Amino acid sequence: MNGRTLLVAGLSVIVVASSAFGASLKKTVAVSRFENRTSWKGQMTLDDGMADQLTDALIKSGEFTVLERQTLGDVMAEQDLAASGRAAKSQTAQTGKITSAQILIKGSVTEFENKSSGSGTGIGIGGVRLANKREEAHVGLIIRLIDSTTGQVLDSHRVEGKATAGGMGVGVSVGIVDFGTQGFSKTPLGKATQLAIDNAVAYISGKLKNVPYQGAIIRVSGDDIYINAGERNGCTVGETFTVFSVGEALVDPTTGEKLGSEEKKKGLIKVYEVQEKFAKAKPEGALNPAAAQGDVIRSGGN
């Protein structure tokens, strides 16, 4: 081995057999807008609403650093305003400073159904009726995990949620309940949606456990190496990363497909100080060649 390997299609080739490497590190993910492939005509906005639900669930899981992509247009507009000179200089809204996600999560809503059966007739007084109805709700989602560097789909999986409600009871006629509200969450369709989202989080969590954390070196000062993994990513003192230099992207001249990049393993670094958004590390032995800004780091010793 001459120390050089081919990074083919990004993260798809760095999945390791053991989840021990960097198991505590939170991968940085972003949820894109969902595609609504159903014929649903209600008041619910499924594309944005479902993405918001999944984003919220991923944040609450505590397993990921989740970036906001739904309002990315607002963030970029703020950066453009700061750069235009029409507003006071900002230390936060700077172009080129949007944090990149390691994994982009995209989804499609393929089923969003609520069926009723039985009788809704009975004794009615002032809009209150005694009814015998059964409702069955079914929500189906397709979740895709995408390597944000190459654009390759790493995996695709279908999840679903089902819920029923029924029996003899007292009911009041109401209008359509808005998506994402407390009232909606109590309906069979709301419960089926939550089950589908929970199953999506379980799938994403399980699939990404064996994907090493990937970040980058942001600065080098002598033996001090600054990396973009901090407390928010679950980075701790003593964490080790492998450093790689990544060459020019290889692109198929016929199809335009990104095939990956040639990379060279430089060696190991070990974290000795951790801040909220970054950490400081030192080489573990010699780095050949020396670490440089922009080098890729991956959790573990491989």
N, C-alpha and C positions, 0 to 999 in steps of 0.2 A: 504494500500500500504506500502510495506517495503522499498521503495526507489529503488528497483531493477527492471529492465525491461530487456527484451531480444531484442537486436539490431538485428532484423532479416533482412538479406540481405541488410545490410548497409542503403544507403540513401532512399531506397524505402519505408521505414516506417517512415521517418522523414519529409515527404512532409506535409506541413501544409496548412490549408484552407485559410489563409490570407497571402498576399504577403507583409504585413507590416513589418515583422521581417527581419531586415537586407536587406531591399529592395535596399539600396544604395551600399551594398557590392558586389564586383565583384567575382564571382566564378572562381576558377582556373581550366582551361580546357586545354586539349591537343588534337590535331587532329592527328589521325593515318593515315597511307597510305590507300588510297581507293583501293577497289577491282574492277577491270575492268571486267564486265560480258558481255560486248558487243563484237561484231565481228569487231569492228573498226580496220582497218589496216593502217591508215594514219600515218603521222609523229608525231602525238600528243601522248605524254605519259600521259595517262589518270590517272593512279594511283597516281603518284606523283603530276602531274599538278593540278588535281582537289583538292587534299589535300592542296596544296599551295594556291589555290584560296580561299578556305574556311577559311584557317588560316588568310589570309590577310583581308578578309571581317570581321571576328570576331574581329580582332585587331582594324579595322577602326570603328566598331560599338561602341567602348568605353565601352562596358558592361561587358567585361571579362578580366581576366589576362590570357593571352594565352602563354603556354609553347611550346617551339620548340621540336618537337619529330621527325621530318623528318631527322634532322642531329644529332640525339641522339648518333649514332655510333661515330661521330667525337668528341663529347663531352667526351664520355667514353674513347676513345683512348687518348685524351689529359690528362685525369685523370690518366690513366695507365702509361703514360710517366712520369708524375710528381711523381708518387709513385715508379717508378723504380729506381730512384736515378741517371738516366742519364741526367736529366735536373735540372735547378735551382729550389729550393723550390718555390712552387706557393701557394698563399693564396686563389686562386679562383678555380683551378682545383684539387679539393680534392674528393677522392672516398667517396661515401655515402652522398654527398652534393647536389645531383640532387633534385630539388624541385619536389614534387609529385603533381599530378593533382587531384582535387576532382572528376572531370568528364572526361572520355575519350570519344572522339567522333570518331566513325568509320563510313565509308560510302562505298556504292557500286554504281558503274555506271551501270545502267540497260538498258538505252537507250541513244544513241548518234548518231542521224541520220540527214542527210541533203539530201532532195529529190528535184530534179529539174524537171520542166515540162514546156512545151511550145517550141517555136522554137528559135534556136540560129542562124538561117540563116539570111541573109540580105546582104546589100551592105558592102563590106569589103575593106578597103584600109590600107595597112601597119600594119595589125594586129588589127586594130580598126574596130568594126562591130556594126551595128544597130541590136539590138536583142530584142526579146519579150519573156522573161523567167520569171518563178516564182519559187522561192526557199522556201521551208518549212523546218525548223529545229526543232528538238524535243530532249530535254535532260531530262532524268529521273534519279533521285538519291534516294537511300534508306539511311536514316540517323539513326544511332543507338547511344543512350546515355547509357554509361556503368559506373557503380559505380566502380571506380578504386580500392576500398578496397576489395570488394567481387567478382568482375568480372561479376556481374549480369547485364543483359540488363534491364535498367529502362524503356526504351521506344524505339519504332521503328516507323519511319514515312516515307512516300514516298512524295517527292517533285518533281516538274517538271518545265520546262521552254519551251516556244514555241515562235518562231519568224518567220516572213515571209518577203520576199522582192520580188519585181517583177515589171512588167510593161515594157513599151517601153523605152529603154535607150541606151546609148553608153557604151560599155564595152571593156575591154582589157583582152586578155587571160593571166592568171597568173598561177603559180604553186601553190602547197599546202602551206597554210599559217600556220606557227608554232603556237602551242597552247600557249596562254598566251601573245602573242605579241599584239602590238597596232593594227596591221592589222587584226589579228584574231578577236579582240573585235568588229570590225565593220561589220563582216560577220553575216548572220543570225544564224549560229551555235554558234558564239561567243556571240551574244546577248541572245540566248536561254540558254547558259551556265551561263551567268551572272544572268539571271532571276531565274534559278534553285538555284544558290548559295544564292541569296537574299532571296528566299523563305526558304532555309535551315537555314539561320541566324535568320529569323523571327520565325521559328518553335523552334529552340534551345533557343532563348531568352524567348519566351512565356512559354516553358516547364520548364525552370529552375528558373523562377521568384518565384515560390512557394517552391523551394528547399532551405532550410536554408543554409547559408554559414557555412562550416565546416573547422576548422583548428585545431591547436594543441598548447599546452603550450610547449615552448622551454627552459624555464629556470624559476626557482623560487629562489628569494633572499629575505628572510624575508616576508614582505607583498607585495613586488613587484613581479608581475607575468608577464613574457614576453611571448607574443603570436606571431605567424607567420602571423598576419594580419597587414598590414601597409597602407601607403598612396596609394600604387599601387593597393590595393584591395578596396579602397574607405573607409577605416576605419577612423573614426573621434573620437575626444574626446567626451566622454559621451556614446559611444557605449557599450551595455551590451551583455555579452555572458554567456551561461550556460555551466558549466564544468561537464564533465562526466569522470569517470574512466572506461576503457574498459578492460574486462577480456580476457581470452584465447579464441581464435577462436574456434567455434564449427563446426566440420566437420562430415558429414555423413560418417560412416565407410564403408558403402556399395558402395556408388556412388562417394565418395570423394568430394561431393559438399560442398562449404562453406555455412553454415546456418546462420552465424552471430556471434555475441559475446554478452555475458552478460555484461551489463553496469550498473553503479550506478551514479545517479545524486548527485553531491556534493554541488551545489549552484551556485550563480551568481558572476561575476566579472564585473568591470566597467573600461573602458579605460580612462586614464588621460594624456597620452602622446603618440604621434604617430610619428614614423619615416617612411622612405621610405618602408622598407621591414618588419618592426615589430612594435609592440606597447607595452606599459607598462600599466598594469591594477592593480587594487586592489580589494580585496573581497568586495562584497556588503552583509554584514552580515557574518555569520559564514560559512566556508566551511567544510563539514564533509564527509570524512576525509579531511585533508589539500590538497591543490593543489600540483601536482607533474609533473615533466617533462614527456611529452608523453600523458598527459590527453587530451581528445578531447574537443574542444570548438564548440558551435553552436550559431548562431546569435539568438537573442530574449530571451524571458524568459521561454521557454519551453524545 
